[in-house]
Amino acid sequence: MTMNEPVSWILPLAAGVLLGAMFFGGLWWTIRKGLTSRHPAAWFLGSQLLRMSVALTGFYLVAGGHWERLLVCLVGFLIARFAVARLTRSSGDTQSQLAKEASDAS
């Protein structure tokens, strides 16, 4: 292992965190908007296609043909998943408010 090898993992890890934050943050935002939308299917389908396209393209570009970089990027993606889940965790009051809004919208 050379001195530069650990440093070379920082960029794929950071890219994975960024991709994960975009993917899971976008999912959280889509759910919030989709629950009150008149066309939730369009929100969810459009969001899924956009988030998957960006994430897969990002993984492809970061990997550059090296499975090690892809693996480090995936670890960053998973770190972002847990971070977004923790940051967007809502209390019971907020969840009941969202349920009320969803039932009012229908």
Backbone as a chain_set.jsonl record, in Angstrom:
{"seq": "MTMNEPVSWILPLAAGVLLGAMFFGGLWWTIRKGLTSRHPAAWFLGSQLLRMSVALTGFYLVAGGHWERLLVCLVGFLIARFAVARLTRSSGDTQSQLAKEASDAS", "coords": {"N": [[0.851, -1.182, 0.0], [0.686, 2.115, -0.939], [1.612, 5.505, -0.016], [-0.14, 7.338, -1.177], [-2.436, 5.92, -1.702], [-4.58, 5.674, 0.349], [-5.433, 8.335, 0.286], [-6.406, 8.516, -2.271], [-8.862, 7.317, -2.07], [-10.556, 9.115, -0.991], [-11.866, 10.904, -2.777], [-13.666, 9.173, -4.336], [-15.234, 8.303, -2.164], [-16.315, 10.715, -1.196], [-17.751, 11.45, -3.474], [-19.614, 9.376, -3.517], [-21.016, 9.92, -1.141], [-22.131, 12.369, -1.849], [-23.7, 11.601, -4.086], [-25.44, 9.833, -2.788], [-26.672, 11.557, -0.945], [-28.04, 13.204, -2.699], [-29.713, 11.3, -3.927], [-31.232, 10.059, -1.787], [-32.073, 12.298, -0.365], [-33.54, 13.508, -2.364], [-35.518, 11.569, -2.63], [-36.828, 11.812, -0.152], [-37.788, 14.445, -0.401], [-39.465, 14.126, -2.616], [-41.426, 12.389, -1.605], [-42.604, 14.039, 0.312], [-43.656, 16.088, -1.334], [-45.165, 14.58, -3.143], [-47.215, 13.473, -1.626], [-49.076, 15.486, -1.308], [-49.748, 16.228, -3.808], [-51.692, 16.611, -6.827], [-51.159, 14.821, -8.777], [-49.657, 12.335, -7.929], [-48.422, 10.007, -8.929], [-46.994, 10.826, -11.173], [-45.077, 12.47, -9.979], [-43.656, 10.582, -8.381], [-42.763, 8.687, -10.303], [-41.304, 10.297, -12.141], [-39.369, 11.371, -10.413], [-38.061, 9.029, -9.55], [-36.938, 8.079, -11.963], [-35.204, 10.218, -12.62], [-33.52, 10.354, -10.307], [-32.374, 7.759, -10.293], [-31.071, 7.762, -12.785], [-29.138, 9.811, -12.463], [-27.685, 8.793, -10.26], [-26.726, 6.269, -11.21], [-25.224, 7.078, -13.439], [-23.343, 8.651, -12.112], [-22.055, 6.682, -10.486], [-20.918, 5.137, -12.533], [-19.151, 6.973, -13.744], [-17.456, 7.63, -11.593], [-16.324, 5.137, -10.956], [-14.819, 4.418, -13.235], [-13.909, 2.052, -14.458], [-12.671, 0.677, -12.417], [-13.177, -1.532, -9.909], [-12.67, -1.185, -7.229], [-12.873, 1.564, -6.679], [-15.572, 1.88, -7.266], [-16.692, 0.353, -5.212], [-15.892, 1.836, -2.929], [-17.248, 4.197, -3.469], [-19.863, 3.269, -3.282], [-19.931, 2.688, -0.54], [-19.81, 5.304, 0.476], [-22.258, 6.189, -0.539], [-24.036, 4.637, 0.968], [-23.439, 5.615, 3.522], [-24.462, 8.177, 3.269], [-27.134, 7.499, 2.995], [-27.851, 6.618, 5.59], [-27.328, 8.974, 6.975], [-29.132, 10.841, 5.822], [-31.529, 9.586, 6.499], [-31.441, 9.821, 9.246], [-31.357, 12.613, 9.586], [-33.785, 13.391, 8.487], [-35.659, 12.192, 9.979], [-38.757, 12.189, 11.487], [-40.824, 13.493, 14.095], [-43.542, 11.98, 15.975], [-45.669, 13.784, 15.893], [-45.297, 15.249, 13.536], [-45.52, 13.203, 11.673], [-48.196, 12.447, 12.03], [-49.401, 14.78, 11.182], [-48.652, 14.808, 8.457], [-50.05, 12.521, 7.619], [-52.655, 13.43, 7.992], [-52.718, 15.555, 6.159], [-52.431, 14.073, 3.811], [-54.789, 12.575, 3.795], [-56.64, 14.632, 3.606], [-56.062, 15.586, 1.079], [-57.037, 13.706, -0.638]], "CA": [[0.0, 0.0, 0.0], [1.492, 3.325, -1.024], [1.144, 6.628, 0.785], [-1.232, 8.037, -1.861], [-3.616, 5.081, -1.873], [-5.718, 6.104, 1.181], [-5.896, 9.643, -0.175], [-7.146, 8.326, -3.518], [-10.206, 6.835, -1.751], [-11.364, 10.225, -0.48], [-12.747, 11.422, -3.831], [-14.821, 8.294, -4.575], [-16.082, 8.304, -0.974], [-17.061, 11.979, -1.213], [-18.711, 11.372, -4.579], [-20.679, 8.484, -3.068], [-21.837, 10.655, -0.169], [-22.891, 13.361, -2.617], [-24.73, 10.884, -4.847], [-26.421, 9.317, -1.836], [-27.447, 12.683, -0.413], [-28.96, 13.605, -3.762], [-30.702, 10.246, -4.156], [-32.137, 9.876, -0.657], [-32.698, 13.594, -0.108], [-34.559, 13.655, -3.405], [-36.616, 10.671, -2.284], [-37.552, 12.447, 0.958], [-38.492, 15.609, -0.946], [-40.524, 13.616, -3.48], [-42.504, 11.878, -0.769], [-43.3, 15.189, 0.897], [-44.425, 16.762, -2.389], [-46.089, 13.644, -3.764], [-48.376, 13.23, -0.776], [-50.055, 16.563, -1.424], [-49.908, 16.546, -5.222], [-52.855, 16.069, -7.536], [-50.647, 13.76, -9.655], [-48.512, 11.749, -7.225], [-47.716, 9.009, -9.741], [-46.025, 11.547, -12.011], [-43.981, 12.88, -9.09], [-42.841, 9.44, -7.985], [-42.109, 8.11, -11.473], [-40.294, 11.239, -12.629], [-38.283, 11.44, -9.44], [-37.309, 7.773, -9.594], [-36.132, 8.049, -13.189], [-34.139, 11.212, -12.508], [-32.574, 9.964, -9.256], [-31.633, 6.578, -10.742], [-30.181, 8.154, -13.883], [-28.003, 10.558, -11.913], [-26.883, 7.902, -9.415], [-26.018, 5.276, -12.026], [-24.199, 7.791, -14.212], [-22.288, 9.009, -11.159], [-21.283, 5.481, -10.168], [-20.146, 4.762, -13.718], [-18.051, 7.916, -13.927], [-16.516, 7.516, -10.471], [-15.616, 3.859, -11.023], [-13.811, 4.482, -14.285], [-13.368, 0.731, -14.756], [-12.0, 0.13, -11.231], [-14.2, -1.984, -8.971], [-12.357, -0.676, -5.89], [-13.479, 2.904, -6.569], [-17.017, 1.672, -7.225], [-17.019, -0.118, -3.873], [-15.744, 2.967, -2.002], [-18.353, 5.098, -3.784], [-21.052, 2.646, -2.709], [-19.865, 2.903, 0.913], [-20.225, 6.69, 0.673], [-23.692, 6.234, -0.835], [-24.723, 4.079, 2.131], [-23.26, 6.57, 4.617], [-25.446, 9.243, 3.036], [-28.462, 6.949, 3.253], [-28.1, 6.668, 7.031], [-27.334, 10.375, 7.395], [-30.401, 11.449, 5.406], [-32.585, 8.978, 7.312], [-31.359, 10.411, 10.596], [-31.689, 14.044, 9.52], [-35.17, 13.612, 8.086], [-36.552, 11.476, 10.9], [-39.727, 13.131, 12.029], [-41.487, 13.097, 15.326], [-44.888, 11.461, 15.779], [-46.565, 14.89, 15.557], [-45.129, 15.562, 12.121], [-46.068, 12.084, 10.909], [-49.653, 12.506, 12.043], [-49.766, 15.931, 10.341], [-48.542, 14.355, 7.067], [-51.17, 11.615, 7.356], [-53.848, 14.26, 7.903], [-52.642, 16.25, 4.871], [-52.663, 13.1, 2.744], [-56.198, 12.215, 3.763], [-57.355, 15.815, 3.132], [-55.813, 15.775, -0.347], [-57.804, 12.737, -1.439]], "C": [[0.897, 1.245, 0.0], [0.856, 4.436, -0.197], [-0.076, 7.303, 0.153], [-2.512, 7.215, -1.956], [-4.774, 5.471, -0.959], [-6.29, 7.455, 0.753], [-6.734, 9.492, -1.442], [-8.553, 7.789, -3.275], [-11.118, 7.962, -1.303], [-12.33, 10.741, -1.55], [-13.903, 10.48, -4.164], [-15.775, 8.241, -3.378], [-16.943, 9.572, -0.935], [-18.103, 11.99, -2.325], [-19.884, 10.482, -4.196], [-21.599, 9.161, -2.064], [-22.699, 11.677, -0.896], [-24.01, 12.702, -3.423], [-25.832, 10.354, -3.927], [-27.288, 10.419, -1.251], [-28.46, 13.167, -1.443], [-30.078, 12.577, -3.918], [-31.711, 10.179, -3.015], [-32.782, 11.185, -0.211], [-33.789, 13.876, -1.12], [-35.759, 12.759, -3.154], [-37.469, 11.271, -1.177], [-38.391, 13.615, 0.438], [-39.673, 15.16, -1.815], [-41.703, 13.095, -2.665], [-43.304, 13.02, -0.17], [-44.178, 15.892, -0.143], [-45.488, 15.847, -2.991], [-47.34, 13.384, -2.942], [-49.463, 14.281, -0.936], [-50.336, 16.944, -2.88], [-51.204, 15.975, -5.779], [-52.461, 14.903, -8.433], [-49.437, 13.086, -9.001], [-47.737, 10.734, -8.062], [-46.669, 9.672, -10.624], [-44.83, 11.995, -11.182], [-43.055, 11.706, -8.803], [-42.099, 8.817, -9.168], [-41.001, 9.02, -12.001], [-39.094, 11.328, -11.705], [-37.422, 10.189, -9.487], [-36.408, 7.705, -10.82], [-34.956, 9.019, -13.107], [-33.086, 10.788, -11.484], [-31.741, 8.759, -9.674], [-30.652, 6.919, -11.857], [-28.943, 8.872, -13.364], [-27.099, 9.636, -11.099], [-26.084, 6.904, -10.254], [-24.931, 5.909, -12.889], [-23.031, 8.18, -13.316], [-21.426, 7.819, -10.792], [-20.383, 5.072, -11.329], [-18.926, 5.671, -13.898], [-17.004, 7.808, -12.822], [-15.686, 6.242, -10.598], [-14.515, 3.884, -12.076], [-13.163, 3.134, -14.586], [-12.649, 0.079, -13.589], [-13.049, -0.242, -10.191], [-13.937, -1.458, -7.566], [-12.976, 0.701, -5.673], [-14.993, 2.812, -6.511], [-17.455, 1.244, -5.824], [-16.93, 1.015, -2.843], [-16.87, 3.975, -2.222], [-19.656, 4.562, -3.198], [-21.08, 2.799, -1.187], [-20.285, 4.334, 1.24], [-21.712, 6.875, 0.454], [-24.493, 5.734, 0.363], [-24.582, 4.979, 3.36], [-24.287, 7.693, 4.492], [-26.853, 8.749, 3.302], [-28.798, 7.026, 4.739], [-28.151, 8.103, 7.54], [-28.654, 11.053, 7.035], [-31.55, 10.882, 6.232], [-32.599, 9.585, 8.709], [-31.788, 11.875, 10.589], [-33.152, 14.304, 9.204], [-36.162, 12.854, 8.959], [-37.481, 12.494, 11.536], [-40.33, 12.585, 13.312], [-42.874, 12.562, 15.0], [-45.863, 12.553, 15.388], [-46.491, 15.225, 14.081], [-45.715, 14.454, 11.263], [-47.584, 12.124, 10.896], [-50.155, 13.68, 11.201], [-49.695, 15.547, 8.866], [-49.692, 13.42, 6.708], [-52.457, 12.393, 7.19], [-53.874, 15.002, 6.566], [-52.947, 15.296, 3.723], [-54.142, 12.721, 2.661], [-57.057, 13.398, 3.297], [-57.214, 16.0, 1.626], [-56.65, 14.83, -1.195], [-59.282, 12.92, -1.331]], "O": [[1.766, 1.389, 0.86], [-0.282, 4.321, 0.259], [-0.953, 7.788, 0.869], [-3.571, 7.764, -2.261], [-5.893, 5.596, -1.457], [-7.496, 7.682, 0.85], [-7.671, 10.26, -1.659], [-9.37, 7.802, -4.195], [-12.334, 7.783, -1.241], [-13.498, 10.988, -1.252], [-15.038, 10.945, -4.268], [-16.989, 8.144, -3.558], [-18.144, 9.51, -0.673], [-19.214, 12.485, -2.134], [-21.03, 10.798, -4.516], [-22.818, 8.998, -2.124], [-23.88, 11.826, -0.581], [-25.139, 13.192, -3.438], [-27.015, 10.425, -4.26], [-28.494, 10.243, -1.079], [-29.596, 13.497, -1.103], [-31.249, 12.939, -4.029], [-32.918, 10.237, -3.253], [-33.916, 11.184, 0.269], [-34.84, 14.42, -0.778], [-36.894, 13.146, -3.433], [-38.697, 11.244, -1.255], [-39.561, 13.755, 0.793], [-40.753, 15.748, -1.753], [-42.857, 13.345, -3.014], [-44.534, 12.979, -0.144], [-45.32, 16.249, 0.148], [-46.588, 16.297, -3.313], [-48.404, 13.106, -3.494], [-50.641, 13.996, -0.722], [-51.085, 17.885, -3.142], [-51.739, 14.989, -5.272], [-53.306, 14.091, -8.81], [-48.312, 13.251, -9.472], [-46.52, 10.615, -7.916], [-45.576, 9.135, -10.802], [-43.691, 11.907, -11.639], [-41.837, 11.805, -8.956], [-40.928, 8.458, -9.042], [-39.892, 8.562, -12.275], [-37.948, 11.356, -12.153], [-36.194, 10.275, -9.468], [-35.245, 7.315, -10.719], [-33.836, 8.672, -13.484], [-31.89, 10.856, -11.765], [-30.533, 8.732, -9.438], [-29.527, 6.419, -11.87], [-27.826, 8.57, -13.783], [-25.877, 9.692, -11.234], [-24.888, 6.721, -10.024], [-23.848, 5.345, -13.05], [-21.871, 8.055, -13.708], [-20.199, 7.922, -10.783], [-19.226, 4.704, -11.128], [-17.82, 5.202, -14.168], [-15.805, 7.885, -13.088], [-14.476, 6.265, -10.371], [-13.403, 3.419, -11.827], [-11.983, 3.083, -14.934], [-12.065, -0.991, -13.761], [-13.731, 0.63, -9.652], [-14.875, -1.299, -6.784], [-13.537, 0.974, -4.611], [-15.634, 3.577, -5.79], [-18.469, 1.718, -5.313], [-17.799, 1.136, -1.98], [-17.389, 4.543, -1.261], [-20.462, 5.33, -2.675], [-22.145, 3.017, -0.609], [-21.04, 4.552, 2.187], [-22.36, 7.632, 1.177], [-25.505, 6.329, 0.732], [-25.516, 5.089, 4.154], [-24.9, 8.105, 5.477], [-27.689, 9.51, 3.791], [-29.894, 7.447, 5.11], [-28.931, 8.414, 8.44], [-29.229, 11.764, 7.859], [-32.451, 11.622, 6.626], [-33.664, 9.829, 9.276], [-32.502, 12.321, 11.488], [-33.703, 15.328, 9.608], [-37.366, 12.876, 8.703], [-37.046, 13.522, 12.054], [-40.337, 11.38, 13.564], [-43.33, 12.681, 13.864], [-46.797, 12.296, 14.629], [-47.518, 15.459, 13.444], [-46.34, 14.727, 10.238], [-48.2, 11.864, 9.863], [-51.212, 13.589, 10.576], [-50.581, 15.915, 8.094], [-50.249, 13.514, 5.614], [-53.275, 12.056, 6.333], [-54.915, 15.075, 5.913], [-53.639, 15.663, 2.773], [-54.682, 12.564, 1.565], [-58.092, 13.193, 2.661], [-58.124, 16.504, 0.968], [-56.94, 15.129, -2.354], [-60.043, 12.177, -1.95]]}, "num_chains": 1, "name": "protein.A"}
